[in-house]
Amino acid sequence: MTSRGSSRMVNRCARGGGIGGLTLAVALSQLQLDHLIEIDIYEAAPELTQVGAGITFWPRTWDILEKLGLDIALAEHLAPGQHVPDGTPRLAFQFRKGDQREGVPILDLVIAGAALSFHRASVQEILLKQLSPAIRTHLSSRFVSYEISPGKEIGLHFENGTKATCDLLVGADGLRSTVRKQFVAENTPEGHVLSTDPVWSGTFAYRGMMSSQFIKERMPNHRVLSHPTIYCGKNKHVVAYPILQGKIVNVVAYVSDLRMEGSVYEGPSFKDVSREEAISLYDNWEAEVRILAQGMEKPSRWAIQAINILPRYAADNIFLLGDAAHAMTPHQGNGAGQAIEDAYILAKLIQKALHRDNLSLHRLDQVYDGIRRPAANNVHAASRAHGLLYELNAPGYEWIKEGDEDLPEEMLMKLGKMITDDWEYAWTTTIDKDLQEAMEAMS
């Protein structure tokens, strides 16, 4: 972004137009900062496209989307039975032990609000439509490196040979962030080694979408038709929920080998697979799960990767945002939510800096790091912990075998409580407290 006077910020979006980078650009526009500064988005791809499958927004994230004026457009894409959060207690997810012929309930997660499910491409499309005409997008511009001059100007270098300069560089370039790689190398104390490369969680995710009609014809009372469901089992779990006004059901089936956690995944992380491969993994699960596996259209297998928790997100006016800062496993459904929190806090900090003392950026990176890093790193850790809970690998549950039908009811109740306890922030808190602390720290 560039100011109409002197300041420039570059927001480098992830390939395909990432949720975090686009949200930052929209937030800066909504705050009318595009009239004060110039905003440049550098994108490696030849076009900004809408990609991806399902995405979930919890009330904490929805509150930010309302503040940005995006709620009305997004609400048009809700599935039947879903409602925007209004404080009314509603069923967010059902949890079941599904790795047996007759599944049993674990938890009905009822929250004051709602967990809203969308097609990721729909969210990206809405964000793209909200971009200010003043924002400049540079396509086919793959970022290579940056350098900071003695005068603190940031020079940018791109693979096609072009160069640019800015005062703020926001690396929102995803799981394999180039900005992160250089940033961590330059901000790690001498003698310490911190890998910035993604590591494998030991989990594969079989992703696919299916027509709701396919399910209705085989099981008209299938619970996924009306609300999101997570089917838990030993070393496996399945997440399914309706999207696109309920016409489509998004399905993600996870299979884990914890012995491989933390290793470097060899080979392509994405692969198209046959439907039969997914079906075979859930042959002995309850009927609802078998139907979901049978109906997955064009399933693909993804090696779920994350990055190690970082000790810093920002310094010298270089900022990491979204997956570039905290790429995590998807087990709390809050990776995109954390990117949106990053974007909103950073936009408000920039607004404060610009309006406070004539484009001074002093303390901006310190405050952003101090507010966002602890919060997002906590969610990063909690998301991993939830994966263990869903797959009956949490402490005290290691002895359970797949298909075990003799679990005491109190063990399932305890499992449900553990799932809830470190997730409540997503529907019982808002960004307001963090924002207040950030504004006070800027002062």
Beta strands, then each sheet from edge to edge (+ up, - down):
strand 1: 8-13
strand 2: 38-42
strand 3: 54-57
strand 4: 89-97
strand 5: 104-112
strand 6: 116-119
strand 7: 136-138
strand 8: 143-148
strand 9: 154-158
strand 10: 163-166
strand 11: 168-172
strand 12: 199-211
strand 13: 229-233
strand 14: 236-243
strand 15: 248-256
strand 16: 270-272
strand 17: 297-306
strand 18: 314-315
strand 19: 318-320
sheet 1: 7+ 2+ 1+ 11+ 19+ 18-
sheet 2: 3+ 6-
sheet 3: 5+ 4- 13- 14+ 15- 12+ 17- 16+
sheet 4: 8+ 9- 10+
end
